[in-house]
Amino acid sequence: MLLSVKDLDGFVLSARDGEIGGVRDLIFHDNDWSIRELIAETGGWLFGRRVSIDPDVVLEPDLVAGVLPLELTKDEVKNSPPGSSKSPDEPVSEDIIAWNQSNAMASVPENLLLGGATVPAQPLVTEPQPPSLHLRSLDDVTGYEVWAADDAVGTLVGFLIDPIAWDLPLALVQLDGDNAPVVLLPTRLIGDLGWPERTVRTYLDPTVLRNAPVYDPRVLDERAYLPTVADYYTTSV
């Protein structure tokens, strides 16, 4: 069973000793589309603090009740590392900024003349290692413009989530135009998520994406449409 991002946003997180809040964002890796962190809003019991939860501690979801049970207790959640969604205005984490600043002078040639002063060559700072530039916030990428080859064809409006494997197999693309549908795009066909231009690029022919299978939010059983999606792109790409 697959869930849309909007469905997951309404799920309750339940620790072993009671409810703790809900999922407010996801951090995923844009190479393999695996979800690396769930950003949880813990609610009033922890003064609304946001924490990062490893998907490995999430038990099988109760899709009927809308509950994500956790192996953790409330105290263990309380001691989880803080989580903070990356806003569209601040898509680069503090760690990336700090690493860039510490290494900014490493590539400056020795004795480069800058405003009348010479700048000696700087040693490259190797610790800490640069953070991954491929970790993305779901909140951040929602709304990116989708391009097929050289044409802008729509907007990224979400993903379908596999709550067992915790990955994002399908992207949801709202096509441009009046009354245009939302279509399904396999994430494996996405070539690049660009920032700061806020674009999703795929090398498909624009007509392939415009004629792609339409997403029906009433149908969540992947057996009803995944074969159709797979067949369509297999024969079209």
N, C-alpha and C positions, 0 to 999 in steps of 0.2 A: 504494500500500500504506500502511495506517495502522498505527501502533503504539500500544499502551497505554502509560501512564506506567510501569507495572511492567516491561514489556518493555524500555523504554529504559534503565531503571535497571541492567539487566544488560549493557548494551552496553559495549564497550571503546573508549576513545578512542585513536586511533593517529595520531601525528605522522608526518611524512615520514621520520623516522629512528628510529622505534620507538614502542612503546606508552607512554602517559603516565598512564593511570588510567581513570576513568569519570565519567559524568554523575550528579550527586547532587541537582540541583535545576534548575528552570527559572524564569526571570523573564519574565512575559508582560504584555501591555497588555490591560486588560479592556474596551477599546472595540472593538478590531478582532481581539482574540484572537491576535495575532501574538506569537511568541516572540522576545524581544529579547536574552536572554542564556542561555547554558548555563553553569551553575555546575559546574565540574569538580573532582573530588578527584584530585589529581595522583599520589598514591601515594608510595612510599618514596623515589623518585629525587629528589623535591623536598620531602621530609619531610612529606608529607601536606598540602601547602598547597592551599588552594582558590583557583581563578582563574576569571575571567569570560571566556567565549569567545563571540565573535560568530557566530551561526549562518551568516553569509555565508561563513565560512572552512571550513564543513563540506562535504565532498564527498559524492557519492551513497553512502548507507549500504549496507553489505553485510549484508542481512537474514539470510542463511543463517549466516554466520560470527558475526553479532552484533558488527559493528565499525562505528564511525563514523570514517572517515578525515578528516584535517585537512590543509589546505594548509600548515600551519605546521610548523616544526621544533620540537624540544624547547626550544631556547633561546628561540624566539619565544613559546612557551607560557609559559616561565618568566618572561618579561618582560610577560606579560599583566596587566591590572589585577586586584587581589585581588577575589575573589567571596565573598560571605557570604550564606547563606540567612537569610531572616527567620523567626524562630521564632514560634509562635503567641503567646508571651508578649511579643514585641517586634516587632509588625507595622509599626511606624513607623520609617523609617530615621533615622540620625543627622542626615542632611541636612535632613529634614523637621522634626525636633525643633529643630535650630539655627535654621532659618528662622522657625519659629513663635515661638521665644524672642525673636528679634531684632525681630519685628514685633508682639509681644504688646501693647505699650503704644500702638500706632498708633491704635487705635480708642477709647482712653480720652478722654472729653471733657475739655477744659481746665477746671482748677480743680475737678475732681471731689474731693469730700471723702472721704478714706480714713483712718479712724482718727485724725481730727483734723489730718491733713496734706493740703495741696493737691498735686495732681499736674498739672504743666503738660502741655499737648498735646505728643505726641511725633512726630517726623517718621517717615514710613514708610520703612523700609529697602527699597530696590528692588534692591540687589545683594547676593547673587546672586538670580536668579529662583527662585521656589518650585519645588522638584522635583515631578515628576509624581506625583499621588496615585493614578494608575491603574495603576502598575506593581505587579504582584503576584507573590508567591512561590508556586510550586506546592505546596511543603511546607506553606505557611501555610493555603491555602484548602482543602486536602484535609481532609475532616471537617466542613465547614460544613453546617448544616442547610438543607435545600431546602424552600422554600415555593412552593406554587401558589395564587395568590390569597391567601385567608386561612387556608389549611390547611398544616400541616407534613406533608410527604408522604414525606420520606426524607433521605438523607445524600449529599453529594457525595463520591464515592470515587475520582475520577480523571477523566482525559480520554483521548480518542484523538488522537494527534499525527500530523500530516502531516509526515514527515521530509524532504520536498522543499521545500514552501512554508514549512515551519516555522511552522505555526499550529495552533490547537486547534479543529477544526470541531465536535467532539461531546463533551459532558460525560457522565459515567457516574454515574447516580443509583441508589443502593441504596434501594429502597422500604422503608417501615416495615412490620413484620409478620413473623411466622414464615414462613420459606421464601419470602419475597418476592424477586422477581428484581431484577437490575440492568438499568435501562432506559437508552435512548439519548435524550439531549436536545440538539438543536442549540444551540450556544452563542449564536447570534444571537437566540435567544428568551429569553436571560437578561437580566432588566431591571437587576439590581443585585447586586453583591457587597458585603455590609454588614459593616463592622467598627466597634465591637468586638462587635456582637451575633453575629457569625460566621454569617451567613445568606446564602443564595443565593435571590434572589426572581425568580420568573417570573409573568407575569400570565395564564398558562394556567388553564383550569378544572382542578381537581384530578383529575377523572376522565380528562382527556386525558393527563396524565403517568402516572397509574396504569395506563393501558392502552397505553402507548407500546411500540414495538418493543423486544424484549429483547436485551441484549448477549450474544453468544456469543463468549468469548475464543478459541475454536478457529477462528473465521472472521475473517481479517484483510484479505481482499480486499474493498476498499470497493465493488466492483461487485456484491457479493453482497447487500449490505444498504442501501447509501446510497439507491438508488431507493426502497426500501420505506420508509425513514425520511422521505425527502422527501415521498413521496405521503401518508404518514400525517399529517404535520403540515400539509401543504397543505390537506387535506380537513377537518382537525379544528380548525384555528385560525380 
